[in-house]
Amino acid sequence: MLCCNASKFALTLAAGIAGGFMLQASLSPSAALQPESEAPSMEEMMAQMEKLGQPGEHHKKLERTVGDWNVEAMFMDPAGGEIKGEGSMSCEWVLEGRFVKTDFHLPDFMGSKFHGIGYNGYDNGAEEYVGVWMDNMSTKAFVTKGEMMDDGSFVSIGDNSMGGKMKIVSVMDGDDTLIDTFYDSMDGGQNWMETGKMTYTRK
């Protein structure tokens, strides 16, 4: 663990130094020549980085998704009808409680095996939930930004694979049922069309 901690400190220190260089470079020449006491010290910058890097109350709200789930998937077929599949999802904390990793499987979806991996967390600096999703049916990494709503639902929005926008509304029904409803928009989010639904039941 000493080796790991030393490596972590070295990376943090390097990032702090780089941040200091960028900060100085962004200042006007006159501001850059001000006494050192007016600029944040290395210790202050390191303390701020340490604060932003710690998981907190927003991360704890993701705890309810951790565990093993059965999945029922249903998406609208553009040609009409529905495309259905059943599978499983496993969610676990990674990076010491900073992100929840999702491992998703549908053994038979449109005649093929579907496998996806996702990461969800909270960006303390940007003050927003963030997510990234990758699967074996696309070469695109889907990035979303999310918000916890007053009614308890979680809404995340990002780009879809067709050049438009994608929205996922997640609702927990108790502690053992989670429903994701998917929407797509091709006009920048002015109008949304429901395109699918995932129902997860805790194993």
C-alpha positions in Angstrom: 0.0 0.0 0.0 3.0 2.3 0.6 3.9 2.0 -3.1 0.3 2.8 -4.2 0.1 5.8 -1.9 3.4 7.1 -3.1 2.2 6.8 -6.7 -1.1 8.5 -5.8 0.8 11.4 -4.2 3.1 11.7 -7.2 0.2 11.9 -9.6 -1.7 14.4 -7.4 1.5 16.5 -7.0 2.1 16.5 -10.8 -1.5 17.5 -11.4 -1.3 20.3 -8.9 1.9 21.6 -10.4 0.3 21.5 -13.9 -2.7 23.3 -12.5 -0.5 26.0 -11.1 1.2 26.5 -14.4 -2.2 26.8 -16.2 -3.4 29.2 -13.5 -0.3 31.5 -14.0 -0.5 31.3 -17.8 -4.2 32.4 -17.6 -3.3 35.6 -15.6 -2.5 38.9 -17.3 1.2 39.9 -17.2 0.5 42.5 -14.6 -1.4 40.0 -12.4 1.3 37.4 -12.8 3.8 39.8 -11.3 1.8 40.4 -8.2 3.3 39.3 -4.8 3.1 35.5 -4.2 0.8 36.1 -1.2 -2.0 37.2 -3.6 -1.8 33.9 -5.6 -3.0 30.6 -4.2 -0.2 28.6 -2.7 0.6 25.1 -3.7 -0.8 23.9 -0.3 -4.0 25.8 -1.0 -4.3 24.3 -4.4 -3.6 20.8 -3.1 -6.2 21.2 -0.4 -8.8 22.3 -2.9 -7.9 19.3 -5.1 -8.2 17.0 -2.2 -11.6 18.4 -1.3 -12.9 18.1 -4.9 -11.6 14.5 -5.1 -13.5 13.1 -2.1 -16.9 11.3 -2.5 -19.7 12.8 -0.6 -23.5 13.0 -0.1 -24.2 13.0 -3.8 -22.2 9.8 -4.4 -24.1 8.1 -1.5 -27.4 8.6 -3.5 -26.0 6.1 -6.0 -25.8 3.4 -3.4 -29.3 2.1 -4.1 -28.3 0.8 -7.5 -25.4 -1.3 -6.1 -26.1 -5.1 -6.3 -27.3 -7.8 -8.8 -30.4 -7.3 -10.9 -32.6 -9.2 -13.3 -33.4 -7.2 -16.4 -36.4 -7.0 -18.7 -35.7 -4.9 -21.8 -38.2 -3.5 -24.3 -37.5 -1.1 -27.2 -39.6 0.2 -30.0 -39.0 -1.4 -33.4 -38.8 1.4 -36.0 -40.6 -1.0 -38.3 -43.4 -1.4 -35.8 -43.8 -3.6 -32.7 -41.4 -4.2 -29.9 -38.0 -5.7 -29.4 -37.7 -7.6 -26.1 -34.9 -9.3 -24.2 -34.1 -10.6 -20.7 -30.8 -10.5 -19.0 -28.8 -9.3 -15.9 -27.0 -6.3 -14.5 -24.4 -6.1 -11.8 -23.4 -2.8 -10.1 -20.5 -2.2 -7.8 -18.5 0.7 -6.3 -15.1 1.3 -7.8 -12.3 3.8 -7.1 -13.0 3.9 -3.4 -16.7 5.0 -3.7 -16.3 7.6 -6.5 -18.0 5.7 -9.3 -20.5 2.9 -9.7 -19.5 0.4 -12.4 -22.3 -1.3 -14.3 -21.9 -4.6 -16.1 -24.9 -5.4 -18.3 -25.8 -8.5 -20.3 -28.6 -9.6 -22.6 -27.9 -13.1 -23.9 -30.2 -12.7 -26.8 -31.2 -9.3 -28.1 -32.2 -9.1 -31.8 -30.4 -12.4 -32.3 -27.1 -11.4 -30.8 -25.5 -11.1 -27.4 -25.5 -7.6 -25.9 -22.9 -6.5 -23.4 -22.5 -3.0 -22.0 -20.3 -1.4 -19.4 -21.1 1.9 -17.7 -19.7 4.2 -15.0 -21.8 6.7 -13.0 -20.6 9.2 -10.5 -20.8 12.8 -9.3 -18.4 15.6 -10.4 -17.9 17.8 -7.3 -16.3 20.6 -9.4 -19.0 20.8 -12.0 -21.7 19.9 -9.4 -23.5 17.4 -11.6 -23.9 13.7 -12.0 -21.9 12.2 -14.9 -22.0 8.9 -16.7 -20.3 7.0 -19.5 -21.6 4.0 -21.4 -20.0 1.6 -23.9 -21.3 -1.6 -25.5 -20.6 -4.2 -28.2 -23.1 -2.7 -30.6 -21.4 0.6 -31.0 -18.0 2.2 -31.2 -19.3 5.3 -29.5 -18.7 6.2 -25.8 -22.0 7.7 -24.7 -21.5 10.5 -22.1 -24.4 11.8 -20.0 -25.0 14.5 -17.5 -27.6 13.9 -14.8 -29.7 15.5 -12.2 -31.6 14.2 -9.2 -35.2 15.6 -9.4 -37.4 16.8 -6.5 -39.7 13.8 -7.0 -36.8 11.3 -6.5 -36.4 10.4 -10.1 -33.0 10.7 -11.8 -32.8 12.3 -15.3 -29.7 11.9 -17.5 -29.2 13.5 -20.9 -26.6 12.9 -23.6 -26.0 12.4 -27.3 -27.6 9.4 -29.0 -26.1 7.3 -31.8 -28.1 9.1 -34.5 -26.9 12.7 -34.1 -29.7 13.6 -31.7 -30.2 13.6 -28.0 -31.0 10.8 -25.6 -32.8 11.1 -22.2 -33.1 8.4 -19.5 -35.6 8.8 -16.6 -34.8 6.5 -13.8 -37.3 5.8 -11.0 -36.8 3.5 -8.0 -40.0 1.7 -6.8 -38.9 0.7 -3.3 -35.4 -0.7 -2.9 -35.8 -3.7 -5.2 -37.2 -2.3 -8.5 -35.7 0.2 -10.8 -37.3 1.4 -14.1 -35.4 3.3 -16.8 -37.5 4.9 -19.5 -35.6 6.0 -22.6 -36.4 8.9 -24.9 -34.9 10.3 -28.1 -35.0 13.7 -29.6 -33.8 14.8 -33.1 -34.5 18.5 -32.6 -32.0 19.3 -29.8 -34.4 18.3 -27.0 -37.4 20.3 -27.9 -39.5 17.2 -28.4 -39.0 13.8 -26.9 -40.3 10.4 -28.1 -40.3 7.4 -25.8 -38.2 4.6 -27.4 -37.8 2.0 -24.7 -37.9 0.8 -21.1 -35.7 -1.3 -18.9 -37.2 -2.9 -15.7 -34.7 -4.1 -13.1 -35.6 -6.4 -10.2 -33.1 -7.0 -7.5 -31.9 -10.7 -7.2 
